[in-house]
Amino acid sequence: MKDGWTPGEGKLLFDGAMGTYFASLYHEDMDACEESNLTHPDRILAIHRAYLSAGSRAIRTNTFALSRSVPGDREKRLLRAGCALAAEAAAGKARVFGDLGPAQGQDASEKGRAYRACVEEMLRQGIRAFIFETLPDCEGLREALEVLRAEEGVCVAVSFAVGEDGYSRTGAYAGDLLREAARLGADVCGLNCVCGPQGMLRLLGRLHFRERPLTVMPNAGLPMVARTRTVYKGDPEGFARVLSRCVGMGAVFLGGCCGTTPEYIRACVRVEEAGETAAADEEEGTVKPGEGGDTLFFRRLKAGRRVIAVELDPPREAGTDAFMRGAETLKAAGADLLTLADSPMGRASMDPSLLACKVKRELDMDVLPHLTCRDRNVNATKALLLGLWAEGVRDVLLLTGDPVPTSERDEVKSVYQFNSRKLTAYVSAVSRNELPSPFRIFCALNVNAANPDIQLRLCREKIAAGAVGFLTQPVLSPEAVDCLRRAREELKGAFILCGLYPPVSQRNAEFLDRNVQGMRLSGEIIASYAGLDREAAQARGIALAVETARVCRDLCDGFYVVTPFGRVEMTAEIVRRLKRL
């Protein structure tokens, strides 16, 4: 078997989609495509040969799904069989690329172990060229490429699955992914799946990526549902003409993804033989963000003024009159910003982004809507960001979000496509690549966590992803003050707003300490409410918030006051006193 490809060899025409072609031929067979390496090797061999007969000069092993986890004995047998079948079909006349799809796991190290085990097994089978494809991000690649870069004469291609807007299912931006893959040591970088040929061509025109040769393998067209099956309608000749245009953009690996059959590859050969290859007309780049557009709140923060943000929960019913009166009261008291929570405790309330736009328009008050990872995918998040930007909202608080409380776990579920770090990276990428002025991203810092080291590490990751500041959980214990002090020392360059929550009774204080995640109150604070009536307890809560602010004022850039039980006047009094500190 030949060693891996080198740039001097020119372009390679790959095969099409093994998985969807297999499914179209054998849709009555419930075995996974990769299982057929052992159960029906004749089928896999015939598909390889069909693509080769159509004109492919590189084929991918039928091993795409075997990198999902660290392979066991069965998976290793499937890997070996997949490599052997591709080598037999190629018979020394075409390149064989070891094909690996997305790994699954809790973190990058778990995914890396899966990739490492797969590539080591495939190297033992004589594979000298690899393609990692349909990836949503780069997690796990470093470990795999460390193994492959230690080998002589090995070629590595990395290909990402992104939509026409340039974002993967985890919210990573195509340009960032390609640059990261190049940094990790990939020889060829590019895109496959999700997009049809025209969409991929337009996207590549916007990216202007020239750091590595490109691999371009779009779907046959857009997916359509026919009864219980997904099919891809496309035109082989049109597909081939678009692919030929990608050559002028630096593409050296050309092929197809979902829905592309041997006829698509045959059409690529016909177009090339007819000399129809043309340089691509690159699109104008997307609008680059300027430095303008900062809110008054953020300008004050940058200028070193101690700011005050106030949280007021959106109503759980249709009316907004009381809420708007409360917001107006808080603005009059001196609050610089109003934050609005997204269905706290997983109980539905009025959408914070829509309500934030109303506050911004009617009260001319800066707002910080909470955007959670819960129940919102990439499309919904981008749609929301575009709407917020159009309404003049420029500051957002990104959170994981509380899960939906239910006893019917099999019927009502919270949906999480992001975690808070990936959401931060996604919003940052949208800001950089698509908006005339950026969103300023704030995140949460839990100063009451049992392990502050983990919290501070996560915060550093969020800063790297694009966060500019943090709002802390309420500081109600000496341990929380210590964590805030560490955050001030370690999170250099990030703004920190110290969280303040005034308990309204001893019962409230005890409930928060025992039942609310992210809250911890000292025994001394809880005891200070003993025997107090409503009025006295409220006065105690106000005094406690101001005392905490006085202790923490040199450890933060401002304060974040949570309004308890809608008691706006109580919070307004705290704000007035904080202004006098």
N, C-alpha and C positions, 0 to 999 in steps of 0.2 A: 504493500500500500504506500502511495506517495506521501512525502511530508506535506505539511500544511502550505497553503497558498501564500505567496508574497506579492506585494503591490506591483512589481515589475511584470507579472504575468498577465495583467489586464483583467477585464471583467469576466465574471462567471455567471452563466445562466443556471439557476437552481430549478428544482422541481416545484410543484404546487403543494396543495394542502393534503397530506396523507390522511388526516383524521376525517375531514368532511368528505373526501373522495371515497374512503373506505365505508363511511356511513351510507353514502348514496348507493353503493354497490351491494352492501350487506346489512341493510337497515333492519332486517328481521333477526339478525344475530345480536344478542344482548351482551356478548363478550366485549370488553373494552378493546379498542384498537390495538393497544400494546400487548394485551394478552394473546393476540393472534400470532405474535412472534413464536409462541410455543404451540398454541392449539391449531393454528391454520397458517403455518409459515408460507405455504404456496400462495396464499392471497397477498401477503405483504410483498413477496418476491415479484409477483405479477404487477403490482402497483408500481414498484420501483422501476421495473422494466418498461412499463407504459410511459412513464415520464422520460426515461432515457431515450426511448424510441422517438418521443416527441421532440427531443433536442436538448434536454438537460445535460449539463456537463458537471453538475454537482448535485448530489442527493443527500437528504438528511436521514439519519437513522430513525427508525420508528420507536423512539424512546422519550418523546416529549413529556409525557405525564409521569415518568419514573423518577423525577427529581423532586416530587412533592414532599417527600420525607426521606430520612436516611434509609437506604434500601436494605431490606432483609434478604434472606436466601432466595425467595421467589423473584423479587425484583432484580437481584443480581443476575439470575438466569435469564430474565427478560432482557436486561441490558446486553448481556453477552450475545443472545440470539439476535437482537436487533442490529448489533454491530456486524455480526456474521452475515446476515441476510443482505444488508446494504453492500458489504464488500463483495459478496457473490454476484449481486446484480451489476455493480460497477465494473467488476472484472478487470481492474487496473486501467480502464478507459475513462473513468470519470472520478471526480473527487468525492470522498465520503466525509460528511461533517457529522460529528456527534451532536445530536439535538437534545437540548434540555430546556424545559419550560419553567414557569415560576415555582419556586420552592415555597412550602408553607411552614409556618412555625410562629412561635410567640415573639421571636426577636431575630436580629440579623445573625447571631452566632448559631442558632438552631438551623436557620436556612443555610448558613455556610457549611455546617456539618453535612447536610444532605448533598449539597453541590460537590463538596470535596470527595465524599465517598463515591459519587457517580463518576466524576472525572477520573479518579484513580482507577476504577474498574474499567472504564473505557480506554484509558491509556494502555492498560494491560492487554486489551484486545487489538492494539495497534492503531487506534484512532489518533490522528495527528492534527485534526482541524475540528473546531468546536463552534457551535452557534447556540448562544443562550437567547431565547426569543420569547416574545409576548410578555415581557417583564413590566411590572408597574413601577418598579423602583430598582435601586442598586443593592438592596439588602442581600447579604450573603455572597455577593460577587467577589469581594476582596479575598475571601478564603479560597475560592475556586481558582482565581487568577494567580494567587501565590503558588499554587501547585503547577499550573500550566506554564507560568513564566519561567519556572525552574527547568523546563524541558527545552531541548534544542529543536528548532524547526517546527514549532507548533503555532498554528494560527488560531486566533480567538476573535469571533464576531459577537457583538452584543446588540440585541434589537429590542425596542420597547413598544408596548401597545399603548397608544394615546389616541384621543379623539381628534377631530378636525380642529378643535380649538387649542390643541397642544398639551392637554393635561391627561394624565393617566388616571386609573380608577382610585389611586391613593392620593390624587391631587398634585403629583409631581409634574413639573413643567418639562417638556421635551428637550428644550435647549440645555437646561440644567442637567438632565439625565445623560445626554450625549457627552457633555463635557466631563461629567463624573466618570463615565465609563472609559473615556479616553485617559483620564488621570489614573485610573486603576490599571491601565495597561492593555485595553482592548485594541486589536489591530484594525478592526472595522466596526463602525457604530452605525445604528440606524433604527428604522421603524418597520413594524409589521402589524397586521391585524387591525381591527376596529375601523380603520379608514378604508374606503374604496380608493381606486387609483387617482381620481381627480382630487379628492380631499387630501390625500397624502402629498400629491404634487404641490398643492397650494400651501400646505403646512411647511414643507421643506423649503419653499420659496421664501417664507417668512423667517425661517430659522437662520439661514446663512451660515450653516455649520461647515467649517472647512478644516477642522483639526485632524480628522481622520477620513479615509475613504468611507463611503456610505454603503449600507445594505438597505435595500428598498423592496419590501414584499407586502403589498397591499392585499386586501380582500378582493374577491371578484367584483363585488359591488356592495350595496347596502343589504342588510339581512331582511328577509321577509318570512313570516310564519305561514306555513302551508299545513293545515291540520295540526298535527303534533310535532312537526319537524320545522327546523329553521333552514331556509334555503337562501342562496345568494344569487340574485339575478345580475348578470353582467354580460358584456360584449367582449369576447376574446380579442377581436381586432382593435377595439378602442382601448382595452387594457394594455395591449402590447404597445400601441403608439404612445400612451402616457408613460409607460415604463421606459421607452426609448428616450423620452425627454429628460428623464432623471439622470441619464448618463452625463448630460451636460452640467449637472449639478454636483457631480463627483461620485455617482453611484457606480460601484464595481461588482456588488453582489445583487443580482436581480432575480426575482422569483415571485411566487404567489403564496397567499395565506388562504383563509377560509373561502371555500367555494371554487378555488382554481383547480381545474382538471388538466389532464394532458393537452386538451385542445388549446388552453391558454398558453401553454409553453410552446406549442406548435405555432401559434400565431406570433409569438415573440420572435421565433426563428424567421418566419416569413417577413416580418417587418424589418428585421435586421438585414436579411438578404436583399430586400428591395431598396435598402439604403435610405430608409425613412427616419433615421436617427436625427434629431434636431436639438439644438441648444434650448434649454428651458428659459422661459420668460419669468424671471423671479418677481414675486410680488414685492410691493413696498413693505418695509418692516412695520410692525405694529407701533402704535404711539408710545413713545418713551415718557416716563413720568418726569415731571419737573419737580422743583423743590418747593413750589408754592402749595397752597391749599390747606395749610395747617389751620386748625381751629384756634380760637382765642385761648381755650383751655391748654392746648399743647404749646402754644407760644409762651404762655405764662410758665409752664413747666420747664421749658428750655431756658427761660430767662432766670431760673432759680427762685421763682416765687413759690411759696408753699400753697398748694392748691387744695381744694376741698371737693371731693366727689361724694354724692349722696345716692344711695340706692333706694328706689321706691318701686315696689312690686306692681306689675300691671294687674288690672282688675281681672277677676275670674268671671265677670258677667259682661254684658254688652255695653253698659254705660261707661262713659269716660269723664263725666263732669267732675266727680269727686277727685279723680286722679289728677286732672288738669289743674284743679284748684290747689291741690297739694303740691304739684310741681311748681306752680307760680309762687306759693308761699316759700318754698325752699330756695328758689331763685332770689326772692326778695331778701331772704335771710343772709345771702352771700354765697350760696353754693356755686361753684364754678362749672359743675358738670352733673348731669343726672344719669345714673346707670339704671338699666332696666333688665330684670332677670328673665330668663327663658324657662318658663314652667318649672319653678323650683320644686324639689321633691317629686318631680315627674308628674305633677298635677297640672292639667292644662290651664293656661291663662292667656290673656290677650297677647298676640304676637308682639314681642318687644321691638322688633325692627319697624313694623308698621307704626307702632305707638311712638317710637323715637322720632320718626319722620314728622308726625303730628306735633310733637313737642317742639321740634326744631323750627317748623314752619310758623306755628302760632305763638310761641313764647320767645323765639329767637334765643334759645338756650342750647348750649352744647350738650350732646348726648353720647352715651356709650352703651349701645345695645349689646346684650350678651348673645353670642353665636355659639351654639353647642354642636358637638359631633352627633348627638342623638337625632335619629330620624331625618337626616338630611344628607343626600349624596352629593357628588361633585357638581352635577348639573344644577341642583336646587341651591347649592351654596353659591355658585357663580351668579345665578340669576338674582339671588338676594343681594350679593355684593354690588352688582351693577345698579340695582334699584336704590340701594343706600347711597351710592356715590352720586347718582342723579339727583337725590334729595339733599345733597350737601353734607351728609354724614361722613366723617373722615376717621373717627376713632371707634374701634371695636374691641370687645373683650371676648376672647376665645376660650371656651371651656369644654370639658368632656360632656357634662350634662348628667343630671340624675336619671337613673333608669325608670321606666314606667312601672309603677307598683300594680301588681295584679296577681291573682291566685291562678289565673289561667295561663300558665307559662307556655303552653303549646298553641295558644290562640292569639294572645296579644303580646307582642315583643317589641323591645326597643331595637332600633336599627343603627348600627355604628359602622360607617364606611371609613371614618377617620379615627385617629386618636388626636389629642390636642396638639401634639408636636407636628404631626402631618398636616393638620388643619392650619397651623401657623405658617408652615412652609408654603401651603397652597395659596393662602391669602396674600402672602408676601410675593409669590410668583405672579399672581394676577396683578398686583400693584405695580410690579416692576415692568411687566411686559404689555399691559393692556390699558392702563389708566393714565390720564394726563397728570394726576397728582395721587400720591399713595395713601392708602389707609395706614394709620398708626395703630399697631397691634399691641394690645395689652393681654396679659394672661394672669392666672391665679397662682399665688404662692401660699401653700398651707404651712403656716408657722406653728401649727399645733400637731404636725405629723410626728409619729413615734420615731421615725428615722429621718432627721433633718438632712443627712448627707444625700439621701435619695432625692428629696425634694429639690435641693440646691443643684444637683446634677441635672435633673429634668429642666430646671430653669435655665441652666447654661445651654442645654440643647435647644430650648425655645428661643433664646437670644440668637444662637447661631442660625436658627430658622427664620428669624426676622422680627422677633418680639422686641419692643422698645421699653416695656415697663411691666410692672406687676402690681396687682391689688392683693393684699394679703387677707387671709382669714382673720376674724377678730382676735385681737391681742387681749387675752383675759387671764394670763398666768405669767409667772416669772420665766418659765421655759419658752413661752412665745416671744418674750422680749429678747431672750438670748438668741433665738433663731433669727429674729429680725436683725439683730446686731451682726450675726454671721452673714446674712444676706447682703447687708450694706457693704461689708468688707469684700465679699467674694463675687458679687454680681456687678462688676465694674461697668460703668456706663449705662446701666439700666435704671430707669426711674422706679421708685417704690412708694406706693401709697399704703400707709398703715391702716389696717382694718379696725374699726371701732363698732362695737355693738353694745347698747345699753340694756341689760336685762331689766324687765319691768316688775319682777317679783322673785321671791325665793324659789317658788315652784318653776317659774320660767328658767331660772338659772340652773336648777337641778336637771330639768328636762334637756336643756341644751347640752349639758356636760355628759349626760348618759346616752342620749339618743341621736344627736345630730352629728353626722360625719363631718370632720374638720373643725369641730368646736371642742375646746377644753377650757374649763374654768377652775381657778384655784379654790381650794376649800375656804380660804379667807374671804374671797369675794362672795361666794355663796352664802356664807354665814353672815355677811354684812347686811343681808336682806331680811334676816330673821325678825319677825314681829312687825314689819313695816306695813302700813296700809297703802292703798293705791297711790295716793298723792306723795307720800314719803318715799315709796319705792321708786316712783318716777324721778323724784329729785335725786335719789341715790344713783340711778342709772345715768342721769345727766352728769353728775359730779364724777362718776367713775370714768365716763368717756373722756372728760376733760383731763382728769388725772393721768389717764393712760397716754393721752396725747402729749402731755407735758413731759412724761418720762421718755417718750419715743421721738420727740420732735427732731432730735439731731440724728436719728437713725433712718429718716425717710424724707421724701420730697413733698409729702402732703398726706392727707387723710381720706379715708374711704368710710363713710358713716352709713351703716345699715339701719333703715327705719323699721322699728319693731311694731308689728301688728297695725301698720298703717298710721301710727301716731306721729303725724307730720309736725305738729307743734312741738313735740318733744325733740325731734330731730332738728327742727329749725332753731331751737334754743341752743342745742349743742353747736350748731354751725356758728351762731352769733358769738358764742364764747370762744370757739376755736379761732375766729377772726381776730380776737383780742390777745391771743397768746404771743 
